[in-house]
């Protein structure tokens, strides 16, 4: 059960969120607040898993509220102001939905929260099947088995996925390697990470994948050879 609260200076908006949350058995909206200060006091005593919060409020912005949180809580911003999307994204929000939102859009945001909640609470013995990264102002779930290769571009990277649109994320190759299962992926170049089971052949320090040919970087040759006992 995901325990949630909602914060908005408009009581009508809170009623909409309450109504939508009532449709989910695994989301318990414990309390709603029109005063962010009261919500902060509540959270210090009763931590929760998810916060729905408006951004533009008279006493404190939703952005400032989230920065003041002293706990790792999932956040879904609900606001009428799209210009705050970038800043919300930098705060690692689960999603950012614009008012007036409908049940379908709300459900998309809640499903992302549920998937992420299940991901971070999975048992250590479970095999990782997905990774989560932040792109396009939201949290993206990527099935590990569908990753074709990952391409680095300065502070960004491209995740090439089988039969799906390429995802562009602002993160480093090192950060991506930390997310991936080390037994299944290897970095072969400063700009490329590849799934080991996609390697079809290696010839003259060139790796042949079904979708691409990649040269092994000079600084990665020894590690690659040691990994495959070449």
C-alpha positions as CSV (number, residue, x, y, z in Angstrom):
1,X,0.0,0.0,0.0
2,X,1.4,3.4,-1.0
3,X,0.6,6.0,1.6
4,X,0.1,9.5,0.1
5,X,-0.9,13.0,1.0
6,X,-2.0,15.9,-1.2
7,X,-1.2,19.6,-0.9
8,X,-3.0,22.4,-2.8
9,X,-4.3,25.8,-1.8
10,X,-7.5,25.1,-3.8
11,X,-9.9,22.8,-1.9
12,X,-11.6,21.8,-5.2
13,X,-8.3,20.5,-6.6
14,X,-7.9,18.4,-3.4
15,X,-11.3,17.0,-3.9
16,X,-10.5,15.9,-7.5
17,X,-7.3,14.2,-6.3
18,X,-9.2,12.5,-3.5
19,X,-11.8,11.3,-5.9
20,X,-9.2,9.9,-8.3
21,X,-7.2,8.2,-5.6
22,X,-10.4,6.4,-4.4
23,X,-10.2,4.4,-7.6
24,X,-7.0,2.7,-6.6
25,X,-6.9,0.0,-3.9
26,X,-3.1,0.3,-3.5
27,X,-3.1,4.1,-3.0
28,X,-4.2,5.4,0.4
29,X,-4.6,9.2,0.4
30,X,-4.2,9.7,4.2
31,X,-4.7,13.4,4.4
32,X,-5.1,16.6,2.3
33,X,-3.7,20.0,3.1
34,X,-4.3,23.6,2.0
35,X,-1.4,24.8,4.1
36,X,2.0,23.5,3.2
37,X,3.4,24.3,6.7
38,X,0.8,21.9,8.2
39,X,1.8,19.3,5.7
40,X,5.5,19.6,6.6
41,X,4.6,19.1,10.3
42,X,2.5,16.1,9.5
43,X,5.3,14.5,7.4
44,X,7.9,14.9,10.1
45,X,5.7,12.9,12.4
46,X,4.1,10.5,9.8
47,X,6.4,9.9,6.8
48,X,4.6,8.8,3.6
49,X,5.5,7.4,0.3
50,X,4.0,9.8,-2.2
51,X,3.1,13.5,-2.2
52,X,0.8,15.2,-4.7
53,X,1.6,18.9,-4.6
54,X,0.7,22.1,-6.4
55,X,3.6,24.4,-7.3
56,X,2.2,27.9,-7.2
57,X,0.8,28.4,-3.7
58,X,0.7,31.7,-1.7
59,X,2.8,30.8,1.3
60,X,5.4,28.5,-0.2
61,X,6.0,27.1,-3.7
62,X,5.8,23.3,-4.2
63,X,9.4,23.5,-5.4
64,X,10.5,25.0,-2.1
65,X,8.4,22.5,-0.2
66,X,10.0,19.5,-1.8
67,X,13.5,21.0,-1.2
68,X,12.6,21.2,2.5
69,X,11.6,17.6,2.7
70,X,13.9,15.6,5.0
71,X,12.9,12.2,3.7
72,X,13.0,10.3,0.4
73,X,9.4,10.7,-0.8
74,X,8.0,10.3,-4.3
75,X,6.6,13.5,-5.7
76,X,3.9,14.2,-8.4
77,X,3.5,17.9,-9.2
78,X,0.0,19.0,-10.1
79,X,0.0,22.5,-11.4
80,X,-1.4,24.9,-14.0
81,X,2.1,26.3,-14.8
82,X,4.2,24.4,-17.4
83,X,7.2,26.7,-17.0
84,X,8.1,24.9,-13.8
85,X,8.6,21.6,-15.5
86,X,12.3,21.8,-15.8
87,X,12.9,22.6,-12.1
88,X,10.5,19.9,-11.1
89,X,12.4,17.4,-13.2
90,X,15.7,18.4,-11.5
91,X,14.1,17.5,-8.1
92,X,13.6,14.0,-9.4
93,X,9.8,14.2,-9.5
94,X,7.9,11.0,-10.5
95,X,5.7,13.1,-12.9
96,X,4.4,16.5,-13.6
97,X,0.8,16.8,-14.6
98,X,-0.9,20.0,-15.8
99,X,-4.3,21.2,-14.6
100,X,-7.0,20.6,-15.4
101,X,-6.0,16.9,-15.5
102,X,-8.3,14.0,-16.2
103,X,-8.5,10.5,-14.8
104,X,-6.5,9.0,-17.6
105,X,-3.5,11.4,-17.1
106,X,-3.7,11.0,-13.4
107,X,-3.6,7.3,-13.8
108,X,-0.5,7.5,-15.9
109,X,1.3,9.4,-13.1
110,X,0.1,7.1,-10.4
111,X,1.2,4.0,-12.4
112,X,4.7,5.5,-12.7
113,X,4.7,6.0,-8.9
114,X,3.5,2.4,-8.3
115,X,6.1,1.0,-10.7
116,X,8.9,3.0,-9.0
117,X,7.6,2.0,-5.5
118,X,7.7,-1.7,-6.4
119,X,11.2,-1.2,-8.0
120,X,12.8,0.3,-4.9
121,X,11.1,-2.1,-2.5
122,X,11.9,-5.3,-4.4
123,X,13.7,-8.0,-2.6
124,X,17.4,-8.2,-3.2
125,X,17.1,-11.8,-4.4
126,X,14.9,-10.8,-7.2
127,X,16.4,-10.5,-10.7
128,X,16.3,-7.0,-12.1
129,X,14.2,-6.8,-15.2
130,X,13.9,-3.0,-15.6
131,X,15.8,0.2,-14.9
132,X,14.3,3.6,-14.2
133,X,15.8,6.8,-15.6
134,X,14.5,10.4,-15.8
135,X,13.9,11.8,-19.3
136,X,11.4,14.2,-20.9
137,X,10.3,15.5,-17.4
138,X,9.2,12.1,-16.1
139,X,10.4,8.7,-14.9
140,X,10.9,6.2,-17.7
141,X,10.9,2.4,-17.2
142,X,13.2,0.5,-19.5
143,X,13.1,-3.3,-19.8
144,X,16.8,-4.3,-19.5
145,X,16.3,-7.1,-22.1
146,X,15.2,-4.6,-24.8
147,X,18.3,-2.3,-24.6
148,X,20.2,-2.6,-27.8
149,X,23.1,-0.3,-26.8
150,X,23.7,3.0,-25.0
151,X,25.5,5.9,-26.5
152,X,27.1,8.7,-24.6
153,X,27.0,12.4,-25.7
154,X,28.8,14.7,-23.2
155,X,26.4,15.1,-20.3
156,X,23.6,13.2,-22.1
157,X,23.2,9.7,-23.3
158,X,20.9,7.9,-25.7
159,X,19.3,4.5,-24.8
160,X,18.6,2.6,-28.0
161,X,15.7,0.2,-27.3
162,X,14.3,-2.6,-29.5
163,X,11.3,-1.4,-31.5
164,X,10.9,1.7,-29.4
165,X,11.8,5.4,-29.5
166,X,15.3,6.2,-28.4
167,X,15.3,7.8,-24.9
168,X,17.6,10.7,-24.3
169,X,18.6,11.3,-20.7
170,X,20.7,13.8,-18.9
171,X,23.1,11.5,-17.0
172,X,26.7,10.2,-17.3
173,X,27.8,6.9,-18.6
174,X,29.2,6.1,-15.1
175,X,25.7,6.7,-13.6
176,X,24.2,4.5,-16.2
177,X,26.7,1.7,-15.5
178,X,25.7,1.8,-11.8
179,X,22.1,1.2,-12.7
180,X,22.8,-1.8,-15.1
181,X,23.5,-5.4,-13.9
182,X,27.3,-5.7,-14.2
183,X,27.1,-9.3,-15.4
184,X,25.0,-8.3,-18.4
185,X,26.6,-5.0,-19.7
186,X,30.0,-3.8,-20.5
187,X,31.5,-0.4,-21.4
188,X,33.7,-0.8,-24.4
189,X,34.3,2.8,-25.3
190,X,34.0,6.2,-23.7
191,X,30.8,6.6,-25.7
192,X,29.3,3.1,-25.7
193,X,27.8,0.6,-23.3
194,X,26.6,-2.7,-24.8
195,X,24.6,-5.8,-23.6
196,X,27.0,-8.7,-23.6
197,X,24.5,-11.2,-25.0
198,X,24.1,-9.0,-28.2
199,X,27.7,-9.5,-29.2
200,X,27.7,-11.5,-32.4
201,X,31.5,-11.3,-33.2
202,X,34.7,-9.4,-32.4
203,X,37.2,-8.8,-35.2
204,X,40.2,-6.4,-35.2
205,X,38.9,-4.7,-32.0
206,X,35.5,-4.1,-33.6
207,X,32.4,-5.5,-31.9
208,X,29.6,-6.6,-34.2
209,X,26.1,-6.2,-32.8
210,X,22.9,-6.9,-34.7
211,X,22.2,-3.2,-34.9
212,X,25.7,-1.6,-35.0
213,X,29.4,-2.0,-35.2
214,X,31.4,-0.5,-32.4
215,X,35.2,-0.1,-32.1
216,X,36.6,-0.9,-28.7
217,X,38.3,2.2,-27.2
218,X,42.0,2.0,-26.4
219,X,41.5,2.4,-22.7
220,X,38.9,-0.4,-22.6
221,X,40.7,-3.1,-24.6
222,X,42.4,-4.7,-21.6
223,X,39.3,-4.9,-19.6
224,X,37.3,-6.3,-22.5
225,X,40.0,-8.9,-23.3
226,X,40.2,-10.0,-19.6
227,X,36.4,-10.2,-19.4
228,X,36.3,-12.6,-22.4
229,X,39.7,-14.2,-21.8
230,X,40.9,-13.2,-25.2
